[in-house]
Amino acid sequence: MQTKTIDGIKYIGVLEVPELSLQLPVMSHWSLAGLKIAPGRYKGSVYKRNIIIAGHNYRSHFSRLKTLDIGSKIWFIDVEGNRFEYKVSDIEIIKGTNVKQMEKGKWDMTLFTCTYGGQNRMALRCTLINAVAGEN
């Protein structure tokens, strides 16, 4: 995926959750240190319809995702202005050590974060419903 470097950090785009008035930059890769700054791409790509994005359960990051329901809309806008519209199709609670379960399935996008206490992960499984090319 194309990246844009800002203050020495590479980003792949922005996540928008209109229902929560939430906009978050997404780093090109995730790391524990990086997650203190912004969510990061764990694996995959929006172009291959298999992106997984990790985010901390901070108030300013992914903590409010637990209030979303099946059918909630989420946008990903890449650094070239291409807009990908998703709907939440499933919500799973996964054991924190079960990495294979996190990567399992044919989901177009997965967003995940720790549950309170950090033992488990909440995964929002999303289906692509629309893509609009940027004007670049």
Backbone as CSV, one residue per row, in Angstrom:
resi,resn,N_x,N_y,N_z,CA_x,CA_y,CA_z,C_x,C_y,C_z
1,MET,0.845,-1.184,0.000,0.000,0.000,0.000,0.886,1.242,0.000
2,GLN,0.431,2.277,-0.682,1.146,3.547,-0.698,1.142,4.148,0.710
3,THR,2.190,4.873,1.034,2.282,5.508,2.346,2.553,6.999,2.195
4,LYS,2.288,7.699,3.273,2.630,9.117,3.371,3.338,9.280,4.707
5,THR,4.507,9.914,4.687,5.288,10.086,5.907,4.997,11.449,6.523
6,ILE,4.610,11.425,7.786,4.351,12.650,8.545,5.125,12.543,9.850
7,ASP,5.979,13.513,10.120,6.809,13.517,11.328,7.557,12.202,11.509
8,GLY,8.048,11.644,10.404,8.840,10.429,10.454,8.052,9.133,10.574
9,ILE,6.725,9.210,10.564,5.875,8.021,10.691,5.144,7.802,9.376
10,LYS,5.157,6.555,8.902,4.477,6.217,7.649,3.030,5.827,7.930
11,TYR,2.126,6.462,7.190,0.691,6.192,7.311,0.156,5.668,5.985
12,ILE,-0.902,4.825,6.065,-1.539,4.305,4.849,-2.891,4.954,4.590
13,GLY,-3.422,5.666,5.566,-4.716,6.301,5.366,-5.382,6.672,6.669
14,VAL,-6.704,6.849,6.578,-7.511,7.295,7.716,-8.743,6.407,7.832
15,LEU,-9.056,6.018,9.061,-10.313,5.321,9.361,-11.324,6.355,9.808
16,GLU,-12.533,6.271,9.290,-13.615,7.152,9.730,-14.786,6.292,10.181
17,VAL,-15.298,6.609,11.359,-16.498,5.946,11.873,-17.516,7.055,12.117
18,PRO,-18.361,7.358,11.113,-19.283,8.492,11.212,-20.194,8.427,12.435
19,GLU,-20.659,7.246,12.769,-21.561,7.052,13.906,-20.941,7.526,15.223
20,LEU,-19.614,7.481,15.306,-18.900,7.887,16.517,-18.173,9.216,16.344
21,SER,-18.326,9.862,15.186,-17.572,11.080,14.858,-16.078,10.861,15.103
22,LEU,-15.586,9.715,14.649,-14.212,9.298,14.907,-13.411,9.272,13.608
23,GLN,-12.252,9.906,13.624,-11.303,9.871,12.511,-9.933,9.558,13.091
24,LEU,-9.311,8.494,12.572,-8.007,8.081,13.085,-7.048,7.793,11.940
25,PRO,-5.826,8.334,12.002,-4.828,7.942,11.015,-4.442,6.486,11.270
26,VAL,-4.031,5.792,10.214,-3.609,4.396,10.342,-2.169,4.281,9.854
27,MET,-1.294,3.824,10.759,0.114,3.648,10.413,0.287,2.442,9.493
28,SER,1.364,2.456,8.720,1.593,1.390,7.743,1.873,0.043,8.395
29,HIS,2.394,0.041,9.605,2.668,-1.189,10.346,2.339,-0.956,11.814
30,TRP,2.070,-2.015,12.502,1.763,-1.885,13.922,2.990,-2.284,14.738
31,SER,3.087,-1.715,15.903,4.051,-2.119,16.929,3.449,-1.676,18.250
32,LEU,3.891,-2.278,19.335,3.351,-1.876,20.639,3.617,-0.401,20.897
33,ALA,4.818,0.050,20.580,5.142,1.467,20.779,4.308,2.344,19.852
34,GLY,4.155,1.916,18.605,3.392,2.692,17.636,1.924,2.818,17.984
35,LEU,1.365,1.777,18.604,-0.059,1.819,18.950,-0.384,2.908,19.969
36,LYS,0.635,3.417,20.645,0.399,4.541,21.559,0.111,5.819,20.774
37,ILE,0.519,5.830,19.498,0.322,6.998,18.639,-0.975,6.885,17.848
38,ALA,-1.153,5.744,17.175,-2.312,5.560,16.288,-2.473,4.071,15.989
39,PRO,-3.644,3.667,15.506,-3.808,2.287,15.047,-2.822,1.994,13.915
40,GLY,-2.522,0.698,13.734,-1.591,0.306,12.687,-2.053,-0.916,11.922
41,ARG,-1.566,-1.023,10.696,-1.897,-2.187,9.867,-1.176,-3.399,10.436
42,TYR,-1.945,-4.392,10.839,-1.411,-5.637,11.383,-1.007,-6.564,10.241
43,LYS,-1.856,-6.593,9.202,-1.629,-7.510,8.089,-2.583,-7.149,6.957
44,GLY,-2.222,-7.501,5.729,-3.145,-7.382,4.607,-3.184,-6.005,3.969
45,SER,-4.195,-5.831,3.101,-4.328,-4.616,2.306,-5.795,-4.375,1.952
46,VAL,-6.188,-3.107,1.856,-7.555,-2.813,1.407,-7.734,-3.249,-0.041
47,TYR,-6.667,-3.220,-0.830,-6.754,-3.581,-2.244,-6.955,-5.085,-2.445
48,LYS,-6.454,-5.877,-1.507,-6.631,-7.333,-1.572,-7.839,-7.794,-0.753
49,ARG,-8.525,-6.825,-0.142,-9.737,-7.095,0.651,-9.461,-8.055,1.809
50,ASN,-8.357,-7.786,2.527,-8.014,-8.632,3.670,-7.263,-7.868,4.763
51,ILE,-7.497,-6.573,4.874,-6.730,-5.766,5.822,-7.178,-6.034,7.261
52,ILE,-6.190,-6.116,8.148,-6.431,-6.236,9.587,-5.731,-5.054,10.240
53,ILE,-6.474,-4.290,11.041,-5.939,-3.093,11.693,-6.056,-3.257,13.201
54,ALA,-4.941,-3.046,13.891,-4.892,-3.139,15.353,-4.928,-1.742,15.947
55,GLY,-5.636,-1.600,17.058,-5.684,-0.321,17.756,-5.794,-0.536,19.248
56,HIS,-5.211,0.366,20.022,-5.326,0.282,21.483,-6.750,0.599,21.917
57,ASN,-7.088,0.122,23.073,-8.405,0.357,23.657,-8.404,1.688,24.420
58,TYR,-7.726,2.678,23.874,-7.710,4.012,24.468,-8.990,4.743,24.100
59,ARG,-9.375,5.685,24.943,-10.582,6.477,24.680,-10.511,7.160,23.315
60,SER,-9.333,7.626,22.941,-9.199,8.341,21.667,-8.973,7.413,20.473
61,HIS,-8.799,6.126,20.713,-8.571,5.187,19.613,-9.780,4.275,19.438
62,PHE,-9.664,3.002,19.825,-10.683,2.004,19.500,-11.646,1.681,20.642
63,SER,-11.578,2.370,21.762,-12.428,1.981,22.902,-13.918,2.061,22.592
64,ARG,-14.337,3.016,21.774,-15.774,3.164,21.492,-16.284,2.228,20.401
65,LEU,-15.399,1.465,19.777,-15.851,0.522,18.753,-16.821,-0.501,19.330
66,LYS,-16.715,-0.773,20.631,-17.612,-1.754,21.258,-19.066,-1.298,21.227
67,THR,-19.317,-0.027,20.951,-20.697,0.473,20.894,-21.315,0.302,19.507
68,LEU,-20.517,-0.123,18.533,-21.044,-0.322,17.181,-21.858,-1.608,17.108
69,ASP,-22.741,-1.665,16.133,-23.604,-2.822,15.922,-23.377,-3.386,14.531
70,ILE,-23.927,-4.574,14.302,-23.938,-5.139,12.960,-24.629,-4.119,12.045
71,GLY,-24.013,-3.839,10.916,-24.566,-2.866,9.975,-23.967,-1.477,10.093
72,SER,-23.244,-1.191,11.189,-22.590,0.116,11.321,-21.599,0.308,10.179
73,LYS,-21.456,1.549,9.730,-20.586,1.872,8.595,-19.221,2.368,9.080
74,ILE,-18.193,1.950,8.360,-16.821,2.380,8.623,-16.176,2.677,7.274
75,TRP,-15.467,3.788,7.192,-14.764,4.164,5.972,-13.262,4.036,6.192
76,PHE,-12.559,3.641,5.135,-11.104,3.733,5.099,-10.757,4.561,3.873
77,ILE,-9.994,5.624,4.067,-9.558,6.480,2.964,-8.043,6.340,2.871
78,ASP,-7.545,5.831,1.738,-6.101,5.649,1.605,-5.427,6.988,1.310
79,VAL,-4.094,6.982,1.273,-3.350,8.234,1.100,-3.516,8.834,-0.292
80,GLU,-4.086,8.076,-1.219,-4.344,8.595,-2.564,-5.774,9.105,-2.709
81,GLY,-6.546,9.072,-1.628,-7.911,9.581,-1.665,-8.970,8.571,-2.056
82,ASN,-8.581,7.315,-2.269,-9.567,6.273,-2.562,-10.354,5.958,-1.295
83,ARG,-11.686,5.882,-1.426,-12.562,5.674,-0.260,-13.189,4.285,-0.333
84,PHE,-13.058,3.546,0.754,-13.605,2.200,0.860,-14.643,2.202,1.978
85,GLU,-15.886,1.885,1.632,-16.965,1.876,2.622,-17.254,0.432,3.030
86,TYR,-17.269,0.213,4.330,-17.513,-1.115,4.891,-18.724,-1.068,5.812
87,LYS,-19.305,-2.238,6.042,-20.305,-2.367,7.096,-19.831,-3.466,8.030
88,VAL,-20.122,-3.297,9.314,-19.781,-4.319,10.299,-20.700,-5.508,10.061
89,SER,-20.106,-6.676,9.837,-20.880,-7.885,9.549,-20.860,-8.885,10.693
90,ASP,-19.863,-8.790,11.573,-19.758,-9.714,12.698,-18.900,-9.063,13.775
91,ILE,-19.155,-9.436,15.009,-18.362,-8.965,16.143,-17.973,-10.198,16.944
92,GLU,-16.675,-10.391,17.149,-16.183,-11.576,17.845,-15.337,-11.180,19.047
93,ILE,-15.378,-12.007,20.073,-14.435,-11.906,21.183,-13.508,-13.110,21.051
94,ILE,-12.216,-12.846,20.972,-11.212,-13.871,20.701,-10.191,-13.871,21.828
95,LYS,-9.753,-15.047,22.240,-8.685,-15.144,23.241,-7.468,-14.377,22.741
96,GLY,-6.837,-13.659,23.634,-5.705,-12.820,23.260,-4.551,-13.563,22.630
97,THR,-4.416,-14.849,22.944,-3.309,-15.642,22.411,-3.667,-16.371,21.119
98,ASN,-4.909,-16.254,20.656,-5.376,-17.010,19.497,-5.207,-16.197,18.205
99,VAL,-3.967,-16.054,17.771,-3.652,-15.260,16.584,-4.300,-15.859,15.336
100,LYS,-4.330,-17.180,15.236,-4.914,-17.826,14.051,-6.385,-17.458,13.887
101,GLN,-7.111,-17.359,14.988,-8.525,-16.980,14.912,-8.667,-15.544,14.405
102,MET,-7.741,-14.681,14.807,-7.779,-13.286,14.368,-7.629,-13.199,12.848
103,GLU,-6.788,-14.053,12.292,-6.497,-14.015,10.859,-7.445,-14.889,10.042
104,LYS,-8.307,-15.634,10.713,-9.188,-16.595,10.051,-10.359,-15.891,9.359
105,GLY,-10.798,-16.476,8.264,-11.989,-15.970,7.593,-11.662,-15.140,6.372
106,LYS,-12.673,-14.862,5.611,-12.552,-14.106,4.353,-13.122,-12.702,4.529
107,TRP,-12.736,-12.026,5.575,-13.261,-10.690,5.848,-12.488,-9.652,5.050
108,ASP,-13.202,-8.652,4.544,-12.563,-7.578,3.785,-11.732,-6.675,4.693
109,MET,-12.212,-6.453,5.916,-11.471,-5.657,6.888,-11.811,-6.154,8.285
110,THR,-10.783,-6.250,9.131,-10.963,-6.573,10.542,-10.302,-5.475,11.355
111,LEU,-11.025,-4.945,12.332,-10.463,-4.011,13.304,-10.438,-4.744,14.633
112,PHE,-9.302,-4.706,15.341,-9.296,-5.376,16.639,-8.591,-4.562,17.698
113,THR,-9.028,-4.796,18.934,-8.483,-4.127,20.098,-8.642,-5.037,21.300
114,CYS,-7.918,-4.738,22.362,-8.058,-5.501,23.603,-9.400,-5.193,24.259
115,THR,-9.930,-6.185,24.957,-11.067,-5.919,25.831,-10.487,-5.356,27.127
116,TYR,-11.334,-4.815,27.988,-10.835,-4.321,29.268,-10.208,-5.481,30.021
117,GLY,-9.053,-5.262,30.596,-8.312,-6.307,31.278,-7.257,-6.939,30.386
118,GLY,-7.412,-6.814,29.070,-6.395,-7.253,28.129,-6.301,-8.739,27.851
119,GLN,-7.181,-9.555,28.419,-7.097,-11.004,28.210,-7.606,-11.438,26.839
120,ASN,-8.566,-10.709,26.305,-9.202,-11.072,25.041,-9.103,-9.927,24.044
121,ARG,-9.500,-10.211,22.812,-9.542,-9.201,21.760,-10.957,-9.128,21.203
122,MET,-11.418,-7.919,20.950,-12.678,-7.733,20.248,-12.327,-7.479,18.788
123,ALA,-12.955,-8.235,17.897,-12.702,-8.086,16.462,-13.988,-7.698,15.758
124,LEU,-13.951,-6.573,15.065,-15.060,-6.181,14.200,-14.728,-6.684,12.809
125,ARG,-15.577,-7.553,12.283,-15.378,-8.125,10.950,-16.249,-7.338,9.980
126,CYS,-15.636,-6.820,8.945,-16.336,-5.893,8.052,-16.332,-6.376,6.604
127,THR,-17.409,-6.024,5.906,-17.595,-6.366,4.503,-17.572,-5.092,3.668
128,LEU,-16.808,-5.111,2.582,-16.749,-3.963,1.675,-18.081,-3.825,0.942
129,ILE,-18.659,-2.611,0.982,-19.926,-2.392,0.275,-19.805,-1.368,-0.851
130,ASN,-18.715,-0.584,-0.854,-18.552,0.414,-1.908,-17.103,0.892,-1.925
131,ALA,-16.612,1.211,-3.099,-15.283,1.800,-3.240,-15.370,2.922,-4.265
132,VAL,-14.786,4.070,-3.923,-14.823,5.239,-4.797,-13.386,5.698,-5.025
133,ALA,-12.986,5.782,-6.280,-11.629,6.204,-6.619,-11.415,7.664,-6.250
134,GLY,-10.210,7.960,-5.774,-9.853,9.332,-5.444,-9.689,10.169,-6.699
135,GLU,-9.587,11.462,-6.517,-9.479,12.381,-7.655,-8.043,12.770,-7.938
136,ASN,-7.090,12.031,-7.388,-5.663,12.348,-7.600,-5.227,11.986,-8.982
